[in-house]
Amino acid sequence: MNVPSTTPAAPTAPRRGRLALVWRRFRRGRAAVAGLVVFAALVLFTLLGGLLTPYTHTAVDFTALTQGPSMEHPFGTTAGGNDVYAQAVHGLQRSLVIAVTVSLLTTAIGAVVGSGAAYLGGGRAWGRRGERAVLGVVHFLMVVPAFLILSLASQWGSGDYRVLIVALTALSWMTGARLVWTVATTLREREYVLAARFMGVPGPAIVLRHLIPNIGSLLIVSFTLTVVAVVQAETALSFIGFGVQVPDVSLGTMLADGSASMTTAPWLLTVPATLLLLTTVSLALVGDGLRDALDPTSQAGGRA
Amino acid sequence: MNPVPDPVLSVRGLHVTFGSEAGPVRAVRGVDFDLYPGRTLGIVGESGSGKSVTSLAVMGLLPDTAAVSGSIRLGGAELVGLGDRELSAVRGRDIGMVFQDPLSSLTPIYTVGDQLVEAMRIHRDISRAAARTRAVELLELVGIPDPGRRVRSFPHEFSGGMRQRMMIAMAIANDPKVIIADEPTTALDVTVQAQVLDVLRLARDETGAAVVLVTHDLGVVAGTADDVLVMYAGRPVETAPVQELFDAPRMPYTIGLLAAVPRVDAVTRRPLVPVPGSPPSPVDLPPGCPFAGRCPVAVDDCRTAEPPLLPLPGSDAHATACLRTGEIVDGRIGGAPVFTVPDVPDTGPGGPGGRSEREPVLSVEHLRRTFPLMTGSLIRRRVGTVHAVADVDLDIRRGETLGLVGESGCGKTTTLLELMNLRAPEGGRIRIAGTDVARVRGRAELTALRREIQIVFQDPMGALDPRMTVADILAEPLRAAGRSGRARIAARVDELMAMVGLDPAHAERFPAAFSGGQRQRIGIARALATEPSLLVLDEPVSALDVSVQAGVLNLLAQLKRDLGLSYLFVAHDLSVVRHVADRVAVMYLGRIVESGSVAEVFGNPQHPYTRALLSAVPVPDPRVERTRERIVLTGDLPSPTGEQHGCAFLTRCPLARTLSATELERCRSEIPQLVVKDGAADSDADHRSACHQAHGS
């Protein structure tokens, strides 16, 4: 061939380059980095904090009922003689497991349903009808009184946190799906999607290979912010007596316990409240930072 | 020559730098020019050369993140360093501006008259009524029909060409000293481009202003500019009066640029000369001449220090920034051409035997596609029909390139999508490689047919998934066609990369690591993966710079000969079509109005639309461009809604004015069919046109 061969201009590995770029932008946001540090510390606390105390969250110390912080019980004890430190480790872990699992599930479902519907809508007449049907279901579920159903479902599940995960997922995937659908409807008009269709690539493969990876940054941000929302929803449910139930412990149940004796034993409320605040604020900061870092057009990220 | 008047605009040592993640982007690095009243300076360059940034800097429209230094003096007053408020007083009064996209430059909620009046009253003490009268005069000047009524129209009621005229009217409303037109015709079709350039010339003559015309199109420069400034990597590399620049370019980059452009008036097909490589990144420029990396005659000295822009001995108007300029005469250096012409085979209709003996690869008969026009949000009802494709016949034989040309909105893209969908058309018949598309049943047959026809898209950026490696992109059609085996697919990927002139070792990279031309090569490789017999090329080079475009066109010619491919080449650029196609079909409002061999249709056009289209294409040669006769069409493409009863072109037809009442009646009532010219020689047998008046039948 005498066609002049040409070499790419930038011989850098683009994937590593992109990740490095995102990381550099992320680091620039001071609040986001602080959020990440705090959140990492909280995760470490739930994983390793149990090793620092001989007590478990169910163990009862009859010699110390409703005692303030001491060397033996750094965060004090409850009216039933439980160690608040051990409960905090377990409760935060429980809350985080629920939140992360629910977020993972809702993001995955939202991505598949949203981009699948968008793909269908870009095709033939029956596809457009399919898209409308999916959107109909999504819009219907969005106006269902979710909190009520959740309360009933967790009552029925008698406080098993796995039932709570299923119920929370079932009632919160629609927002993500709706968001993904909006973005994917513009992606489906891209020429590479058209090219794949003209090459005879099957629809599901196009959705998984071309649509979902290209909304990756949206999904990451949406995942982080959903974790915040779910932590709040779970705590709220548990606080009013639904959700996680005794003997299991979550931040919500701890808050409920503590709220009764706020003036006489303030440590019972302060500990879970502080943990909840740290968790949601740090994650919200991380989510904001990620959005700025991943979106080249955002105010903070686009700046040089 | 008269004593030289003072320049109205004088730019000295202009530098513009933007910040970016990768480091400072030095978009403009030292631009000097003087602008004299009544003269037009054309600034040409490829994307990223800094030409638009230069014009934005003069207008003071750069964002705050840009660091501007140097001097811009407008009639003696310094503009660099002025605040937005002071600049606003100058913009619109002393500097008139015309941008590429006229729709986003006009406010949609005010009438064009109000906007013109406002533009005048901001800068001048003029009564509303007087401004209104002046607005009507301006609209008339720029050729808007019935200006007294149209002054009350809203921008969306104007077509693209009329909006651009309106922008010019606004630019000259206050008798500016300088008019800056940044790619004013890039978004327009050729027939409209010709009208707008005429208006721009008229506006310059009326106001006596100096014009800066920023463009990438050498043909537009050849026809409109008096002086030319060629920019490369943020610096002017050559400047000269237009005739001299085209006759005797002295900088290798200019020579390469001129040799890379196909010409619509070229009778014999010469291979295009691609400039190898791509422009350097403006972030870390190498020391020395920025063009040295692509220059075939670069010497060691070129890589050490950047040559300044120096006037040539004996001519102070012609200056170049090149060390070897003294040795270059007539595009040759020491007797040898600066750029060696590549050995590209002349790809006439390939294969043995006459045209009729070769098997048809694609045949389309009376293709029709309509879209319903709906209204109402709650209760949808049909209020009309858009006849996107009314009646299209195409016929492509093996080894042949058919160029499908037409202005935007004529139905080219709809035709392509109908072909690529591989479904029974709404009306008519499509046969691909002998198979009737309507008769295809089942997945296996469909997959087999898909392998025969593949498409290359216009935008090399959007056509490749940014999250997949090139290897995955090229493997995708192979997997979809049912090929398996990791090793076999990898081998084919390497083969495809080599075929399109890319290094197979780069297959693991992502599209972002490649330049525009290279990405388009990847798109071509992907389309070739399944060994199709027909490649549909949808404007494959219109998003590329000319120096890169030449390389891609040569590659297509090479592949066609080596692989025996057939192409359906869709383009709005007739010069490119003349260069690559064997046969042409001209489309207007959903119908083919003329078809035949390239030599016949370009050399002896029959349909008045084809003639007008050909005469509107700018030729990159000032002598030809300024002397040839032009058929300027009035108006724009009409809307394709509603049933047609007569010739669709009648509303813009230049012949119509000369016709008798009975002839006109026929044009109005009878849809002309594609027929062979009466008394044509045998060689013309497939030169057809759809005009009642062209062949007196």
Interface residues (C-beta under 8 A of the other chain):
Chain A: M1 N2 V3 P4 S5 T6 T7 P8 A9 A10 P11 T12 A13 P14 R15 L21 R24 R25 R190 E191 Y192 L194 A195 A196 F198 M199 G200 V201 P202 R209 H210 P213 N214 G216 R303 A304
Chain B: F18 G19 S20 E21 T65 P274 P276 G277 S278 S281 P342 D343 M420 L446 T447 R450 Q454 I455 F457 Q458 D459 G462 A463 L464 D465 P466 R467 M468 E476 P477 R479 A480 A481 A498 M499 V500 G501 L502 D503 H506 R509 F510 A512 A513 F514 S515 G517 Q518 G523 R526 T530 G551 N554 L555 Q558
